[in-house]
Amino acid sequence: MRKIIIFFIAIFSVFAVAFQFKLMLENSVQSLLETIVRFLSYFTILTNSIVAVYFLGIGYKEIVKKLPSRINFDTMTAITVYITIVGLVYQVMLRHTWNPTGLQKIVDELLHSVNPLLVIAFWFLNLKNDVLSYKAISRWLLYPLLYLIYVLIRGLFSGFFPYPFLDMTAIGFSRVIQNCVVITILFLMIAAVFVRLSRRQSAMKSSGDK
């Protein structure tokens, strides 16, 4: 089961990111450089790319080389939190804003639904007796915070905001800040849940060994 999930996460994430780029190129009226920059301005794309690289690495070691790999549970949890945010924010704030069809529909579901669920499933498969610290959450928060700073500053100069809830020209600065606060709180809550689950599992394991 473990290797099957690793295989599908790696394949699905690479496929989804690659074909999303292909679709964006086909529909873009911007220069190639600007199209690439905008493509990489989506948290969904960046996070699914991280997932792809991470699971390709694990898959190469375990499936191709047939060697055991020691999962860094802290890193694994951070990635799981990121992709969970991708899924939740999309389902709550973005799904209703468009209705993709054909290949775009398939890619969309992989990026925002299938991949998040598979990564979460993999996380639970590796939930043993690793104890995560709540202090780790501050480290995990660095990536999304740097992302927000980047897209907001670039958006001020370029006029391009990857998500409608970050578009200061359309909804105003104060509303964007409110949205960022809400998403940050959501991130902290989700991260805390994963930490809590790991600590609970460790406590149950310790109790069972007595």
Rosetta constraint file for C-alpha pairs under 8 A:
AtomPair CA 1 CA 5 HARMONIC 6.23 0.50
AtomPair CA 2 CA 6 HARMONIC 6.26 0.50
AtomPair CA 2 CA 122 HARMONIC 7.18 0.50
AtomPair CA 2 CA 125 HARMONIC 7.32 0.50
AtomPair CA 3 CA 7 HARMONIC 6.03 0.50
AtomPair CA 3 CA 59 HARMONIC 7.40 0.50
AtomPair CA 3 CA 62 HARMONIC 7.51 0.50
AtomPair CA 3 CA 63 HARMONIC 6.89 0.50
AtomPair CA 4 CA 8 HARMONIC 6.27 0.50
AtomPair CA 5 CA 9 HARMONIC 6.03 0.50
AtomPair CA 5 CA 118 HARMONIC 6.81 0.50
AtomPair CA 5 CA 122 HARMONIC 6.76 0.50
AtomPair CA 6 CA 10 HARMONIC 6.16 0.50
AtomPair CA 6 CA 55 HARMONIC 6.13 0.50
AtomPair CA 6 CA 58 HARMONIC 7.43 0.50
AtomPair CA 6 CA 59 HARMONIC 6.03 0.50
AtomPair CA 6 CA 122 HARMONIC 7.71 0.50
AtomPair CA 7 CA 11 HARMONIC 6.16 0.50
AtomPair CA 7 CA 55 HARMONIC 7.82 0.50
AtomPair CA 7 CA 59 HARMONIC 6.41 0.50
AtomPair CA 8 CA 12 HARMONIC 5.73 0.50
AtomPair CA 9 CA 13 HARMONIC 5.86 0.50
AtomPair CA 9 CA 51 HARMONIC 7.81 0.50
AtomPair CA 9 CA 52 HARMONIC 7.25 0.50
AtomPair CA 9 CA 55 HARMONIC 6.79 0.50
AtomPair CA 9 CA 115 HARMONIC 6.25 0.50
AtomPair CA 9 CA 118 HARMONIC 6.51 0.50
AtomPair CA 9 CA 119 HARMONIC 7.10 0.50
AtomPair CA 10 CA 14 HARMONIC 6.17 0.50
AtomPair CA 10 CA 51 HARMONIC 7.49 0.50
AtomPair CA 10 CA 52 HARMONIC 5.20 0.50
AtomPair CA 10 CA 53 HARMONIC 7.76 0.50
AtomPair CA 10 CA 55 HARMONIC 5.25 0.50
AtomPair CA 10 CA 56 HARMONIC 5.44 0.50
AtomPair CA 10 CA 59 HARMONIC 7.51 0.50
AtomPair CA 11 CA 15 HARMONIC 6.00 0.50
AtomPair CA 11 CA 52 HARMONIC 7.80 0.50
AtomPair CA 12 CA 16 HARMONIC 5.89 0.50
AtomPair CA 12 CA 110 HARMONIC 6.67 0.50
AtomPair CA 12 CA 115 HARMONIC 7.02 0.50
AtomPair CA 13 CA 17 HARMONIC 6.10 0.50
AtomPair CA 13 CA 48 HARMONIC 5.90 0.50
AtomPair CA 13 CA 49 HARMONIC 6.97 0.50
AtomPair CA 13 CA 51 HARMONIC 6.85 0.50
AtomPair CA 13 CA 52 HARMONIC 5.22 0.50
AtomPair CA 13 CA 110 HARMONIC 7.31 0.50
AtomPair CA 13 CA 111 HARMONIC 7.02 0.50
AtomPair CA 13 CA 115 HARMONIC 6.70 0.50
AtomPair CA 14 CA 18 HARMONIC 5.97 0.50
AtomPair CA 14 CA 49 HARMONIC 7.27 0.50
AtomPair CA 14 CA 52 HARMONIC 5.67 0.50
AtomPair CA 15 CA 19 HARMONIC 5.99 0.50
AtomPair CA 15 CA 107 HARMONIC 7.96 0.50
AtomPair CA 16 CA 20 HARMONIC 5.90 0.50
AtomPair CA 16 CA 107 HARMONIC 5.04 0.50
AtomPair CA 16 CA 108 HARMONIC 7.71 0.50
AtomPair CA 16 CA 110 HARMONIC 6.24 0.50
AtomPair CA 16 CA 111 HARMONIC 6.19 0.50
AtomPair CA 17 CA 21 HARMONIC 6.24 0.50
AtomPair CA 17 CA 45 HARMONIC 6.37 0.50
AtomPair CA 17 CA 48 HARMONIC 6.96 0.50
AtomPair CA 17 CA 49 HARMONIC 6.80 0.50
AtomPair CA 17 CA 107 HARMONIC 7.91 0.50
AtomPair CA 17 CA 111 HARMONIC 7.64 0.50
AtomPair CA 18 CA 22 HARMONIC 6.36 0.50
AtomPair CA 19 CA 23 HARMONIC 6.06 0.50
AtomPair CA 19 CA 107 HARMONIC 7.05 0.50
AtomPair CA 20 CA 24 HARMONIC 6.08 0.50
AtomPair CA 20 CA 104 HARMONIC 7.40 0.50
AtomPair CA 20 CA 107 HARMONIC 6.53 0.50
AtomPair CA 21 CA 25 HARMONIC 6.12 0.50
AtomPair CA 21 CA 39 HARMONIC 6.93 0.50
AtomPair CA 22 CA 26 HARMONIC 6.29 0.50
AtomPair CA 23 CA 27 HARMONIC 6.33 0.50
AtomPair CA 23 CA 104 HARMONIC 7.45 0.50
AtomPair CA 24 CA 28 HARMONIC 5.80 0.50
AtomPair CA 24 CA 35 HARMONIC 7.56 0.50
AtomPair CA 24 CA 39 HARMONIC 7.55 0.50
AtomPair CA 25 CA 32 HARMONIC 7.74 0.50
AtomPair CA 25 CA 35 HARMONIC 6.90 0.50
AtomPair CA 28 CA 35 HARMONIC 6.74 0.50
AtomPair CA 30 CA 34 HARMONIC 5.97 0.50
AtomPair CA 30 CA 35 HARMONIC 5.82 0.50
AtomPair CA 31 CA 35 HARMONIC 6.03 0.50
AtomPair CA 32 CA 36 HARMONIC 6.21 0.50
AtomPair CA 33 CA 37 HARMONIC 6.22 0.50
AtomPair CA 34 CA 38 HARMONIC 6.05 0.50
AtomPair CA 35 CA 39 HARMONIC 5.99 0.50
AtomPair CA 36 CA 40 HARMONIC 6.21 0.50
AtomPair CA 37 CA 41 HARMONIC 6.24 0.50
AtomPair CA 38 CA 42 HARMONIC 7.19 0.50
AtomPair CA 38 CA 160 HARMONIC 7.90 0.50
AtomPair CA 38 CA 162 HARMONIC 7.33 0.50
AtomPair CA 39 CA 45 HARMONIC 7.23 0.50
AtomPair CA 40 CA 45 HARMONIC 6.42 0.50
AtomPair CA 40 CA 46 HARMONIC 6.28 0.50
AtomPair CA 41 CA 45 HARMONIC 7.74 0.50
AtomPair CA 41 CA 46 HARMONIC 7.60 0.50
AtomPair CA 41 CA 151 HARMONIC 6.60 0.50
AtomPair CA 41 CA 162 HARMONIC 6.33 0.50
AtomPair CA 42 CA 46 HARMONIC 6.36 0.50
AtomPair CA 42 CA 162 HARMONIC 5.84 0.50
AtomPair CA 42 CA 163 HARMONIC 7.87 0.50
AtomPair CA 43 CA 47 HARMONIC 5.90 0.50
AtomPair CA 43 CA 86 HARMONIC 7.40 0.50
AtomPair CA 43 CA 147 HARMONIC 7.45 0.50
AtomPair CA 44 CA 48 HARMONIC 6.02 0.50
AtomPair CA 44 CA 83 HARMONIC 7.81 0.50
AtomPair CA 44 CA 86 HARMONIC 5.83 0.50
AtomPair CA 44 CA 111 HARMONIC 7.01 0.50
AtomPair CA 44 CA 112 HARMONIC 7.54 0.50
AtomPair CA 45 CA 49 HARMONIC 5.98 0.50
AtomPair CA 45 CA 111 HARMONIC 7.87 0.50
AtomPair CA 46 CA 50 HARMONIC 6.28 0.50
AtomPair CA 47 CA 51 HARMONIC 6.23 0.50
AtomPair CA 47 CA 79 HARMONIC 7.75 0.50
AtomPair CA 47 CA 82 HARMONIC 6.64 0.50
AtomPair CA 47 CA 83 HARMONIC 6.28 0.50
AtomPair CA 47 CA 86 HARMONIC 7.81 0.50
AtomPair CA 48 CA 52 HARMONIC 6.08 0.50
AtomPair CA 48 CA 83 HARMONIC 7.15 0.50
AtomPair CA 48 CA 111 HARMONIC 6.75 0.50
AtomPair CA 48 CA 115 HARMONIC 7.87 0.50
AtomPair CA 49 CA 53 HARMONIC 6.23 0.50
AtomPair CA 50 CA 54 HARMONIC 6.05 0.50
AtomPair CA 50 CA 79 HARMONIC 7.64 0.50
AtomPair CA 51 CA 55 HARMONIC 6.07 0.50
AtomPair CA 51 CA 79 HARMONIC 6.96 0.50
AtomPair CA 52 CA 56 HARMONIC 5.89 0.50
AtomPair CA 53 CA 57 HARMONIC 6.18 0.50
AtomPair CA 54 CA 58 HARMONIC 6.46 0.50
AtomPair CA 55 CA 59 HARMONIC 5.74 0.50
AtomPair CA 56 CA 60 HARMONIC 5.90 0.50
AtomPair CA 57 CA 61 HARMONIC 6.42 0.50
AtomPair CA 58 CA 62 HARMONIC 6.07 0.50
AtomPair CA 58 CA 69 HARMONIC 6.80 0.50
AtomPair CA 59 CA 63 HARMONIC 5.22 0.50
AtomPair CA 59 CA 64 HARMONIC 6.90 0.50
AtomPair CA 60 CA 64 HARMONIC 4.91 0.50
AtomPair CA 60 CA 65 HARMONIC 6.25 0.50
AtomPair CA 61 CA 65 HARMONIC 4.95 0.50
AtomPair CA 61 CA 66 HARMONIC 6.11 0.50
AtomPair CA 61 CA 67 HARMONIC 5.54 0.50
AtomPair CA 61 CA 68 HARMONIC 7.13 0.50
AtomPair CA 61 CA 69 HARMONIC 6.69 0.50
AtomPair CA 62 CA 66 HARMONIC 4.49 0.50
AtomPair CA 62 CA 67 HARMONIC 4.92 0.50
AtomPair CA 62 CA 68 HARMONIC 5.74 0.50
AtomPair CA 62 CA 69 HARMONIC 6.45 0.50
AtomPair CA 63 CA 67 HARMONIC 7.63 0.50
AtomPair CA 71 CA 76 HARMONIC 7.17 0.50
AtomPair CA 72 CA 76 HARMONIC 6.15 0.50
AtomPair CA 73 CA 77 HARMONIC 5.90 0.50
AtomPair CA 73 CA 126 HARMONIC 7.95 0.50
AtomPair CA 73 CA 130 HARMONIC 6.91 0.50
AtomPair CA 73 CA 132 HARMONIC 7.93 0.50
AtomPair CA 74 CA 78 HARMONIC 6.30 0.50
AtomPair CA 74 CA 132 HARMONIC 6.71 0.50
AtomPair CA 74 CA 136 HARMONIC 7.70 0.50
AtomPair CA 75 CA 79 HARMONIC 6.33 0.50
AtomPair CA 76 CA 80 HARMONIC 6.16 0.50
AtomPair CA 76 CA 123 HARMONIC 7.11 0.50
AtomPair CA 77 CA 81 HARMONIC 6.09 0.50
AtomPair CA 77 CA 123 HARMONIC 7.05 0.50
AtomPair CA 77 CA 194 HARMONIC 7.22 0.50
AtomPair CA 78 CA 82 HARMONIC 6.30 0.50
AtomPair CA 78 CA 140 HARMONIC 5.66 0.50
AtomPair CA 78 CA 191 HARMONIC 7.83 0.50
AtomPair CA 79 CA 83 HARMONIC 6.25 0.50
AtomPair CA 80 CA 84 HARMONIC 5.97 0.50
AtomPair CA 80 CA 116 HARMONIC 7.55 0.50
AtomPair CA 80 CA 119 HARMONIC 6.13 0.50
AtomPair CA 80 CA 120 HARMONIC 6.08 0.50
AtomPair CA 80 CA 123 HARMONIC 7.07 0.50
AtomPair CA 81 CA 85 HARMONIC 6.22 0.50
AtomPair CA 81 CA 187 HARMONIC 7.42 0.50
AtomPair CA 81 CA 190 HARMONIC 6.65 0.50
AtomPair CA 81 CA 191 HARMONIC 5.94 0.50
AtomPair CA 81 CA 194 HARMONIC 7.79 0.50
AtomPair CA 82 CA 86 HARMONIC 6.42 0.50
AtomPair CA 83 CA 87 HARMONIC 6.34 0.50
AtomPair CA 83 CA 115 HARMONIC 7.78 0.50
AtomPair CA 83 CA 116 HARMONIC 5.29 0.50
AtomPair CA 83 CA 119 HARMONIC 7.65 0.50
AtomPair CA 84 CA 88 HARMONIC 6.14 0.50
AtomPair CA 84 CA 116 HARMONIC 5.57 0.50
AtomPair CA 84 CA 117 HARMONIC 7.86 0.50
AtomPair CA 84 CA 120 HARMONIC 7.52 0.50
AtomPair CA 85 CA 89 HARMONIC 5.84 0.50
AtomPair CA 85 CA 186 HARMONIC 7.91 0.50
AtomPair CA 85 CA 187 HARMONIC 6.72 0.50
AtomPair CA 86 CA 90 HARMONIC 6.15 0.50
AtomPair CA 86 CA 112 HARMONIC 6.21 0.50
AtomPair CA 86 CA 116 HARMONIC 7.52 0.50
AtomPair CA 87 CA 91 HARMONIC 6.19 0.50
AtomPair CA 87 CA 112 HARMONIC 4.71 0.50
AtomPair CA 87 CA 113 HARMONIC 5.75 0.50
AtomPair CA 87 CA 116 HARMONIC 6.04 0.50
AtomPair CA 88 CA 92 HARMONIC 6.08 0.50
AtomPair CA 89 CA 93 HARMONIC 5.51 0.50
AtomPair CA 89 CA 94 HARMONIC 6.96 0.50
AtomPair CA 90 CA 94 HARMONIC 4.68 0.50
AtomPair CA 90 CA 95 HARMONIC 5.65 0.50
AtomPair CA 90 CA 112 HARMONIC 6.57 0.50
AtomPair CA 91 CA 95 HARMONIC 5.25 0.50
AtomPair CA 91 CA 112 HARMONIC 7.87 0.50
AtomPair CA 93 CA 97 HARMONIC 7.98 0.50
AtomPair CA 94 CA 98 HARMONIC 7.61 0.50
AtomPair CA 95 CA 99 HARMONIC 7.78 0.50
AtomPair CA 99 CA 105 HARMONIC 7.94 0.50
AtomPair CA 100 CA 104 HARMONIC 5.72 0.50
AtomPair CA 100 CA 105 HARMONIC 4.87 0.50
AtomPair CA 100 CA 108 HARMONIC 7.69 0.50
AtomPair CA 101 CA 105 HARMONIC 4.68 0.50
AtomPair CA 101 CA 106 HARMONIC 7.86 0.50
AtomPair CA 102 CA 106 HARMONIC 6.71 0.50
AtomPair CA 103 CA 107 HARMONIC 6.19 0.50
AtomPair CA 104 CA 108 HARMONIC 5.89 0.50
AtomPair CA 105 CA 109 HARMONIC 6.22 0.50
AtomPair CA 106 CA 110 HARMONIC 6.28 0.50
AtomPair CA 107 CA 111 HARMONIC 6.16 0.50
AtomPair CA 108 CA 112 HARMONIC 6.12 0.50
AtomPair CA 108 CA 113 HARMONIC 7.95 0.50
AtomPair CA 109 CA 113 HARMONIC 5.12 0.50
AtomPair CA 109 CA 114 HARMONIC 6.14 0.50
AtomPair CA 110 CA 114 HARMONIC 4.68 0.50
AtomPair CA 110 CA 115 HARMONIC 5.56 0.50
AtomPair CA 111 CA 115 HARMONIC 5.87 0.50
AtomPair CA 111 CA 116 HARMONIC 7.55 0.50
AtomPair CA 112 CA 116 HARMONIC 6.50 0.50
AtomPair CA 113 CA 117 HARMONIC 6.27 0.50
AtomPair CA 114 CA 118 HARMONIC 6.18 0.50
AtomPair CA 115 CA 119 HARMONIC 6.11 0.50
AtomPair CA 116 CA 120 HARMONIC 6.17 0.50
AtomPair CA 117 CA 121 HARMONIC 6.14 0.50
AtomPair CA 118 CA 122 HARMONIC 6.18 0.50
AtomPair CA 119 CA 123 HARMONIC 6.17 0.50
AtomPair CA 120 CA 124 HARMONIC 6.41 0.50
AtomPair CA 121 CA 125 HARMONIC 6.33 0.50
AtomPair CA 122 CA 126 HARMONIC 6.43 0.50
AtomPair CA 123 CA 127 HARMONIC 6.22 0.50
AtomPair CA 127 CA 198 HARMONIC 6.51 0.50
AtomPair CA 127 CA 201 HARMONIC 7.23 0.50
AtomPair CA 128 CA 198 HARMONIC 7.61 0.50
AtomPair CA 128 CA 201 HARMONIC 6.56 0.50
AtomPair CA 128 CA 202 HARMONIC 6.79 0.50
AtomPair CA 128 CA 205 HARMONIC 7.89 0.50
AtomPair CA 129 CA 198 HARMONIC 7.15 0.50
AtomPair CA 129 CA 199 HARMONIC 7.85 0.50
AtomPair CA 129 CA 201 HARMONIC 6.20 0.50
AtomPair CA 129 CA 202 HARMONIC 4.29 0.50
AtomPair CA 129 CA 203 HARMONIC 7.96 0.50
AtomPair CA 129 CA 205 HARMONIC 6.54 0.50
AtomPair CA 130 CA 198 HARMONIC 6.46 0.50
AtomPair CA 130 CA 199 HARMONIC 7.58 0.50
AtomPair CA 130 CA 202 HARMONIC 6.41 0.50
AtomPair CA 131 CA 195 HARMONIC 7.81 0.50
AtomPair CA 131 CA 198 HARMONIC 5.74 0.50
AtomPair CA 131 CA 199 HARMONIC 5.26 0.50
AtomPair CA 131 CA 202 HARMONIC 6.22 0.50
AtomPair CA 132 CA 136 HARMONIC 7.35 0.50
AtomPair CA 132 CA 195 HARMONIC 5.46 0.50
AtomPair CA 132 CA 198 HARMONIC 6.22 0.50
AtomPair CA 132 CA 199 HARMONIC 6.48 0.50
AtomPair CA 133 CA 137 HARMONIC 7.74 0.50
AtomPair CA 133 CA 195 HARMONIC 6.66 0.50
AtomPair CA 134 CA 192 HARMONIC 6.81 0.50
AtomPair CA 134 CA 195 HARMONIC 6.41 0.50
AtomPair CA 135 CA 139 HARMONIC 7.68 0.50
AtomPair CA 136 CA 140 HARMONIC 6.43 0.50
AtomPair CA 137 CA 141 HARMONIC 6.13 0.50
AtomPair CA 137 CA 188 HARMONIC 7.22 0.50
AtomPair CA 137 CA 191 HARMONIC 6.43 0.50
AtomPair CA 137 CA 192 HARMONIC 7.50 0.50
AtomPair CA 138 CA 142 HARMONIC 6.87 0.50
AtomPair CA 141 CA 145 HARMONIC 6.17 0.50
AtomPair CA 141 CA 187 HARMONIC 7.86 0.50
AtomPair CA 142 CA 146 HARMONIC 6.06 0.50
AtomPair CA 143 CA 147 HARMONIC 6.12 0.50
AtomPair CA 144 CA 148 HARMONIC 6.17 0.50
AtomPair CA 145 CA 149 HARMONIC 6.27 0.50
AtomPair CA 146 CA 150 HARMONIC 6.12 0.50
AtomPair CA 147 CA 151 HARMONIC 6.24 0.50
AtomPair CA 148 CA 152 HARMONIC 6.01 0.50
AtomPair CA 149 CA 153 HARMONIC 6.09 0.50
AtomPair CA 150 CA 154 HARMONIC 6.01 0.50
AtomPair CA 151 CA 155 HARMONIC 5.73 0.50
AtomPair CA 151 CA 161 HARMONIC 6.69 0.50
AtomPair CA 151 CA 162 HARMONIC 7.64 0.50
AtomPair CA 152 CA 156 HARMONIC 6.32 0.50
AtomPair CA 152 CA 161 HARMONIC 7.22 0.50
AtomPair CA 152 CA 166 HARMONIC 7.32 0.50
AtomPair CA 153 CA 157 HARMONIC 6.88 0.50
AtomPair CA 154 CA 158 HARMONIC 5.92 0.50
AtomPair CA 154 CA 159 HARMONIC 7.73 0.50
AtomPair CA 154 CA 160 HARMONIC 7.56 0.50
AtomPair CA 155 CA 159 HARMONIC 4.81 0.50
AtomPair CA 155 CA 160 HARMONIC 4.85 0.50
AtomPair CA 155 CA 161 HARMONIC 5.28 0.50
AtomPair CA 155 CA 167 HARMONIC 7.88 0.50
AtomPair CA 156 CA 160 HARMONIC 7.78 0.50
AtomPair CA 156 CA 168 HARMONIC 8.00 0.50
AtomPair CA 159 CA 169 HARMONIC 7.67 0.50
AtomPair CA 160 CA 167 HARMONIC 7.82 0.50
AtomPair CA 161 CA 166 HARMONIC 6.22 0.50
AtomPair CA 161 CA 167 HARMONIC 5.28 0.50
AtomPair CA 162 CA 166 HARMONIC 7.37 0.50
AtomPair CA 162 CA 167 HARMONIC 7.77 0.50
AtomPair CA 163 CA 167 HARMONIC 6.54 0.50
AtomPair CA 164 CA 170 HARMONIC 7.85 0.50
AtomPair CA 165 CA 171 HARMONIC 7.58 0.50
AtomPair CA 165 CA 176 HARMONIC 6.21 0.50
AtomPair CA 165 CA 179 HARMONIC 6.56 0.50
AtomPair CA 166 CA 176 HARMONIC 5.24 0.50
AtomPair CA 166 CA 179 HARMONIC 7.48 0.50
AtomPair CA 166 CA 180 HARMONIC 7.87 0.50
AtomPair CA 167 CA 171 HARMONIC 6.19 0.50
AtomPair CA 167 CA 172 HARMONIC 7.34 0.50
AtomPair CA 167 CA 176 HARMONIC 6.95 0.50
AtomPair CA 168 CA 172 HARMONIC 4.47 0.50
AtomPair CA 168 CA 173 HARMONIC 5.06 0.50
AtomPair CA 168 CA 175 HARMONIC 7.82 0.50
AtomPair CA 168 CA 176 HARMONIC 6.18 0.50
AtomPair CA 169 CA 173 HARMONIC 7.83 0.50
AtomPair CA 171 CA 175 HARMONIC 6.15 0.50
AtomPair CA 171 CA 176 HARMONIC 7.01 0.50
AtomPair CA 172 CA 176 HARMONIC 6.41 0.50
AtomPair CA 173 CA 177 HARMONIC 6.25 0.50
AtomPair CA 174 CA 178 HARMONIC 6.24 0.50
AtomPair CA 175 CA 179 HARMONIC 6.21 0.50
AtomPair CA 176 CA 180 HARMONIC 6.16 0.50
AtomPair CA 177 CA 181 HARMONIC 6.18 0.50
AtomPair CA 178 CA 182 HARMONIC 6.26 0.50
AtomPair CA 179 CA 183 HARMONIC 6.18 0.50
AtomPair CA 180 CA 184 HARMONIC 6.02 0.50
AtomPair CA 181 CA 185 HARMONIC 6.15 0.50
AtomPair CA 182 CA 186 HARMONIC 6.18 0.50
AtomPair CA 183 CA 187 HARMONIC 6.10 0.50
AtomPair CA 184 CA 188 HARMONIC 6.22 0.50
AtomPair CA 185 CA 189 HARMONIC 6.15 0.50
AtomPair CA 186 CA 190 HARMONIC 6.15 0.50
AtomPair CA 187 CA 191 HARMONIC 6.02 0.50
AtomPair CA 188 CA 192 HARMONIC 6.00 0.50
AtomPair CA 189 CA 193 HARMONIC 6.23 0.50
AtomPair CA 190 CA 194 HARMONIC 6.47 0.50
AtomPair CA 191 CA 195 HARMONIC 6.29 0.50
AtomPair CA 192 CA 196 HARMONIC 5.96 0.50
AtomPair CA 193 CA 197 HARMONIC 6.12 0.50
AtomPair CA 194 CA 198 HARMONIC 6.30 0.50
AtomPair CA 195 CA 199 HARMONIC 6.26 0.50
AtomPair CA 196 CA 200 HARMONIC 6.02 0.50
AtomPair CA 197 CA 201 HARMONIC 6.11 0.50
AtomPair CA 198 CA 202 HARMONIC 6.20 0.50
AtomPair CA 199 CA 203 HARMONIC 6.11 0.50
AtomPair CA 200 CA 204 HARMONIC 6.16 0.50
AtomPair CA 201 CA 205 HARMONIC 6.12 0.50
AtomPair CA 202 CA 206 HARMONIC 6.14 0.50
AtomPair CA 203 CA 207 HARMONIC 6.05 0.50
AtomPair CA 204 CA 208 HARMONIC 6.05 0.50
AtomPair CA 205 CA 209 HARMONIC 6.28 0.50
AtomPair CA 206 CA 210 HARMONIC 6.69 0.50
